[in-house]
Amino acid sequence: MQAHPIIDRFERTWAVIEYSDSFFRFPRVLLPPEAKEGSVLRFDVRVNEEATTERRERIKDLENELFR
């Protein structure tokens, strides 16, 4: 049986997530409003290639300005 992330509890602005015998904190504001203790979660994490490229370009421009 595959482990699923489950909301164990809320601590102020954090949700404490249990996943495969481990716990981690996740910002509560990033959860859907209907999420509550005991909810089973599904994460769909992807890299935003466009935003990553823009960020790298912005940093490179700043470096060029600083080290001319």
N, C-alpha and C positions, 0 to 999 in steps of 0.2 A: 504494500500500500504506500502510495506517495504522500509525503508530508505536505500539508498546506499551511500557509501563514494564517494565524488566528489572532484576533485582538484579545489579549489577556486582560488588559485594564487601561484606563486613562490616567495619566499623571499630568495635571494642568494642561499644557499645550502639546503634550506628547501622547501618542498611543504606544503602549508596550506590546510588541508583537512577538508571539511565540512561533518559532519555526524550527522544526527538527531538533528538539531538546535545547535550543538556544533562544535567547531573548534579545531584541534590539528595540531601540526607540525610533519612532517615525513621527514626523510632524503631523499633528492632528488636522491641521488646516488643509493638508493634501489628501485627506480621506474624503470620500463622499459623505454627505450629511446623514445618510441613513445608516452609516457604520456604527456599530455598538459593540460592547463587550460580548465576546463569543462569535462575532461575525468572522466568517472565513473569507479571506481576501484573495484576489488574483492580481498580480503585478504584471504589467506589460511595459517593460523598460526597454527603450530604444535610444540609440545615439541620434541626436539631431545634427546631421552632417552639415547642413547649411549654417546653422548657428555656430557650430564648432569652427568651421572655416572662417566665418566673419570674426569670431573672437580671436583666432590666431592672427589674422591679418591686422586687427586693431592693435594687438600686443606688439606685433612686429613693427608697425608704424610708430608706436610709442618708443620702442627700443631704438629705432633709427633716429628719432628726434633727440633722445637722451645721449646717444653715443656718436653724434656727428663729429 
